[in-house]
């Protein structure tokens, strides 16, 4: 997830929105709550790549200092 910047993930999300609407036969003006909402409410629960990239980046940052690879652990402390 760290390969692209946050803005690039947002652009990917923007490209997917109309395609998801076409796939599900939704109007182009329909709310995206159905796409991104909870399964308990009957939604599809498609993750927002822009938000997920932030979460994965933080997750990776916390894992680096405890890596089994000594070089990675050393580099993460610089």
Beta strands, then each sheet from edge to edge (+ up, - down):
end
